Structure formats: structure tokens, C-alpha cells
Amino acid sequence: MEPSEQRTGTMILRAWLEGDQPDTLRVRILSIIGQDQAVPIAVSLPEAVHEAVQHWLEDLLNHPG
């Protein structure tokens, strides 16, 4: 079964550590739902990554189409 274009999405997380300390996490988040690309965001806390993924999944579930 091929998914509908309106109900598909892509999220790319690029994560890295800057320096030798554990609090130097950096994550760049790119996301698309259907044809709508969101503005890329950058976060530095795991909780912010979780929040971004949850928000993206909720948007995908509620996307018109």
C-alpha cells in the first residue's frame, strides 16, 4: 500500500557533540509534512528533541487531507 502524499512526512535529526562535555549536545531538526516544509530548528536538550518529534507527529496526524 502506497501512502498518500498529504499524509506523509519526513523528519531529519542531525545530532553531534561539541567539545568533551556531555552538555554540549546540538541537534538540527528538519521536517516536512506533505508539501509543507517547516523552518529548521536547532536545540541542545534531549527534552527539546522529544518535544519537536511529538509536535511533528501530532501535526502529521492532524494534517488536512
C-alpha positions in Angstrom: 0.0 0.0 0.0 1.4 3.4 -1.0 0.9 6.2 1.5 -1.0 9.3 0.4 1.3 12.4 -0.2 -0.8 14.5 2.1 -0.4 12.1 5.0 3.4 11.5 4.7 6.2 13.3 6.4 9.9 13.3 6.8 11.9 14.4 9.8 15.7 14.5 9.8 17.7 14.9 13.0 21.4 15.7 12.8 23.0 15.4 16.2 26.6 16.0 17.4 28.5 16.8 20.5 30.7 20.0 20.6 33.7 19.5 22.9 34.2 16.9 25.5 31.4 17.7 28.0 28.1 15.8 28.0 26.1 19.1 28.0 27.3 20.1 24.5 24.6 18.3 22.6 23.5 20.0 19.4 20.6 18.8 17.2 19.4 20.4 13.9 15.9 19.3 13.0 14.4 19.4 9.5 10.8 18.4 9.0 8.3 18.1 6.2 4.6 17.1 6.2 3.1 16.6 2.7 4.4 19.6 0.7 4.9 21.9 3.8 8.5 22.3 5.0 8.9 23.7 8.4 11.6 26.2 9.3 14.6 24.3 10.5 15.3 24.4 14.2 18.3 23.8 16.5 18.1 22.5 20.0 20.5 21.4 22.7 18.5 19.4 25.2 17.1 15.9 24.7 13.8 17.1 26.1 13.6 19.6 23.3 14.2 16.9 20.7 11.4 14.8 22.2 9.1 17.8 22.1 9.9 18.5 18.5 9.3 14.9 17.5 6.0 14.7 19.4 4.8 18.0 17.9 5.7 16.8 14.4 3.8 13.5 14.9 0.7 15.4 16.1 0.9 17.7 13.1 1.1 14.6 10.8 -1.9 13.1 12.5 -3.9 16.3 12.2 -2.7 17.4 8.7 -5.6 18.1 6.4 -6.1 15.6 3.6 
